[in-house]
Amino acid sequence: MILAIGDIERAKYDLQKKGITNPTNEEIAMQFVRNHRTDLLKNSDWMAGSDVKMNDQWRNHRQALRDLPANSSPSLDNDNNLTGVVWPSEPT
């Protein structure tokens, strides 16, 4: 996955808000993973509504997304390719 400049800048901004002024590529990559993971969870929040019965596939998918930062070692290479992350597939 190649990160767009906007994704990198968003991650740097979020890190600066946390007091990290000169983040490493690994810190930027991890922040991107957290940001993107949060966006993916938000996009599937409708599955967690009280009027929807969430099946095991969606429950497992959402748990895998929540566990992603702890189970990954993200980094950026010189071409801004994100490495060290395996994104869970969205259920069909």
HELIX and SHEET records of a PDB file:
HELIX    1   1 ILE A    5  LYS A   17  1                                  13    
HELIX    2   2 ASN A   25  ASN A   43  1                                  19    
HELIX    3   3 ASP A   45  ALA A   48  5                                   4    
HELIX    4   4 ASP A   56  ASP A   67  1                                  12    
SHEET    1   A 2 SER A  75  LEU A  76  0                                        
SHEET    2   A 2 LEU A  82  THR A  83 -1                                        
END                                                                             
